[in-house]
Amino acid sequence: MTNRMEKTKNKKQITNRGFTLIETLVAVLILVTAIAGPLTIASKGLQTALVAKDQTTAYYLAQDAVEFVRFARDTNRLQGNNWLVGSGSGSTNLAGCVSGSGAIKCQFDSLANYPLNPASCPGGLCDPMNYDATNHYFNYNTNNQRSIFTRAVAITTPVGGSNTEASLVVTVSWSDLPGLTHTITVRENLFDWQ
């Protein structure tokens, strides 16, 4: 009888010792998984939001260039000049952007004093734009902070043998922190409307 009591007493002592090492490791693994999952989702969400912000900025920079080219075309025509290669005072000469193949690329600051003549990008590589943090706009003023965005404008004419139609392609590219390069391209056909 004493033997039985001792065995029962020993069994109670063994089972009341607590968790085993394996049980503890499994519990820690479950806890780490429960914490790491939401943190990973939050991190990916933040990264996606930053890329979306840059995409929106790039799209607006491309649309700004399209609007400027339309403005230059309209101003040139209203002054009685060639629609793309204005030659009179107050006209914008877009010749630095125009080619038969679209190989020539140019850049311009749409907020600079008008009229302006776009600068050709040597070798098709345009300079990165700068950001004016005081006034919150992009330009090519070297006194401002360099941004991650590069904008290139190319005008191809004639289109389909018509000298009254031109194809406008604006490409904005940027690299984000992991070094991935992104590009937004806006295309539009312009017409000599007079």
Salt bridges, closest charged atoms under 4 A:
ASP54 OD1 - LYS53 NZ 3.73
ASP64 OD2 - ARG151 NH1 2.96
GLU67 OE2 - ARG70 NH1 2.82
ASP74 OD1 - ARG73 NE 2.87
ASP176 OD2 - HIS182 NE2 2.84
GLU188 OE1 - ARG70 NH2 2.65
ASP192 OD1 - ARG77 NE 2.93
